[in-house]
Amino acid sequence: MSRRVRVLVVDDSALARQAICRGLALDPDIEVVGEAADAYMARDQILKSRPDVMTLDVEMPRMNGVEFLRRLMPQYPLPVVMVSSLTQAGCQITIDALQAGAVDFVAKPSGLGADLASVLEELRVKVKLAATIDVSHWAQKSQHPGQAPVGASKATFRSDLLVAIGASTGGTEATRKILSQLPAAFPGIVITQHMPPGFTSMYAESLDRCCQMRVREARDGDAVRAGEVLIAPGGRHMRLRRGRAGLSVSCEPGEPVNGHCPSVDVLFDSVAQVAGPRAVGVILTGMGGDGARGLLAMARAGARTIGQDEATSVVYGMPKEAHKLGAVQKQLALPRIPSALVELVSGGGHV
């Protein structure tokens, strides 16, 4: 890096702030330029220190992280990495924070105990990645954009198709924007989003509230049905299966693939084997290359494939790797993907 990443650490716990500051300082490319115990102190520190990135606690007194982001991002867009507690409330606030503009999060164990070193290592990586992300589009942006589903009144969908989606950093909101525009009768969708255990159920519930399709965290043996979206549970690989009753998913723990569990490659490989040409694969924003080889397998099996373009990706990593392999038949800006999907599954459509 040409210069060090300037970071503001915001956490109401003095012990947590100390641990985070010390952990970040271990990387010579990172400089902690300020600390704050709540949103009001953070606001003052932002104006004083002009950080490149802010780490933000989820649950804080006076104003929680989500409300702070909702006020901050339209006025002063800043890459934010949430530091989330592994509680039900903490998980929900984290999902809401991603919707409000945070670029990523790390999950801190209770008390920042035995897993502290690995959490801080993850935080260092994500802070440096966040510094490269352009969040200027949040300026003056409405927090509750409303868009009608595409093709809701006209399309008749093929019943033999399914859509498989893979995403990582930035993918929670990219997926939300796609699903919220798909009509209730759309063919079944299976999704692997890189998330740890405990967060995927909350994420699925948040999507279910804004989509016409039913969205839920997948369970082992769940059937893939039209009008339903299955999200791979954190810590379990999701695979497509075919049985006498039709298509279903298996959700089983396993070793990380490409550093992830669930892995997009695992899902896409199974879709290539089971559904072949009766599938559409979509690879969205994310760091690394997970899903690239699996999307290539889908394309070779006859599936249609879409990759998010660089301009609309928070991190142009996964789609880029898939494109380099020749796995992406069409690159599309995020706003164009819902209508492309509707066309593809309506019978005879072309990407």
Beta strands, then each sheet from edge to edge (+ up, - down):
strand 1: 5-10
strand 2: 30-36
strand 3: 53-57
strand 4: 80-85
strand 5: 104-108
strand 6: 162-167
strand 7: 189-193
strand 8: 214-217
strand 9: 228-231
strand 10: 237-243
strand 11: 246-252
strand 12: 279-283
strand 13: 304-308
strand 14: 330-332
sheet 1: 2+ 1+ 3+ 4+ 5+
sheet 2: 8+ 9+ 7+ 6+ 12+ 13+ 14+
sheet 3: 10+ 11-
end
